[in-house]
């Protein structure tokens, strides 16, 4: 296994432990990298906020959707083709009408 050439992969959370284990990354370098990252906590949302947003979007979509057509007073009859009957066995052994016996 070789040292990652891409600096982004060096600090990938999935490989940090391996990179430290092989000596490709030190704890000091990791701390320096993490300290330099911008604070984006203002972009975080809670699951409750996501659920509220989805609920509002669903309510808005339902309000914007056209009303369903009224049900017809005449019942609709649906005719489907009959299912094919199972094929008769081609072996007459055991068929009481075949006249064969054991």
C-alpha positions in Angstrom: 0.0 0.0 0.0 1.4 3.4 -0.8 0.9 6.9 0.6 -2.0 8.8 -0.8 -0.8 11.4 -3.3 -4.0 13.5 -3.1 -4.1 15.6 0.2 -7.8 15.2 0.3 -7.5 11.4 0.6 -4.9 11.9 3.3 -7.6 13.4 5.6 -10.5 11.2 4.4 -12.2 10.1 7.6 -12.3 6.5 6.3 -8.5 6.4 6.0 -7.2 8.6 8.8 -6.4 5.7 11.2 -4.6 3.8 8.5 -2.6 6.8 7.4 -1.5 7.4 11.1 -0.7 3.7 11.6 1.6 3.7 8.5 3.2 7.0 9.6 1.9 8.9 6.6 0.0 11.3 8.8 0.8 12.6 12.3 -1.7 13.6 15.0 -0.3 17.1 14.8 -0.9 17.3 11.0 -4.4 16.0 11.5 -5.1 18.6 14.3 -3.7 21.4 12.1 -5.9 20.3 9.2 -9.0 20.1 11.3 -8.4 23.5 12.9 -8.1 25.1 9.5 -11.5 23.9 8.4 -14.2 26.6 8.3 -17.1 26.6 10.8 -20.2 25.7 8.8 -22.4 24.8 11.8 -25.0 27.5 10.6 -25.8 25.1 7.7 -26.8 22.3 10.0 -30.4 21.3 10.2 -32.2 18.9 12.6 -34.4 16.0 11.6 -37.4 17.9 13.0 -36.7 20.8 10.6 -36.5 18.4 7.7 -39.7 16.7 8.6 -41.5 20.1 9.1 -40.2 21.2 5.6 -41.5 17.9 4.0 -44.8 18.3 5.7 -45.2 21.9 4.5 -44.2 20.8 0.9 -46.7 18.0 1.0 -49.5 20.3 2.2 -48.6 22.8 -0.5 -48.6 20.1 -3.2 -52.0 18.8 -2.0 -53.4 22.3 -2.1 -52.1 22.9 -5.6 -53.3 19.6 -7.0 -56.6 19.6 -8.9 -59.6 18.2 -7.1 -60.4 14.6 -8.0 -63.2 14.1 -10.4 -66.5 13.1 -8.8 -67.3 9.4 -8.8 -69.5 8.2 -11.6 -73.0 7.0 -10.5 -72.8 4.3 -13.1 -70.7 1.3 -11.9 -67.9 0.3 -14.2 -67.7 -3.3 -15.1 -64.3 -4.7 -15.7 -64.0 -7.9 -17.8 -60.8 -9.7 -17.6 -59.8 -12.7 -19.7 -60.4 -16.1 -18.1 -57.3 -17.7 -16.7 -56.3 -20.8 -18.7 -57.2 -24.1 -17.1 -54.4 -26.3 -15.9 -53.2 -28.8 -18.4 -54.3 -32.4 -17.9 -51.5 -34.8 -17.1 -50.3 -36.7 -20.2 -49.5 -39.9 -18.2 -52.6 -42.1 -17.9 -51.1 -44.1 -15.1 -53.3 -43.8 -12.1 -56.2 -42.4 -14.1 -59.3 -44.4 -13.1 -60.9 -44.1 -16.6 -57.8 -45.3 -18.5 -58.3 -49.0 -17.8 -54.7 -49.5 -16.8 -53.9 -51.4 -13.7 -50.8 -52.2 -11.8 
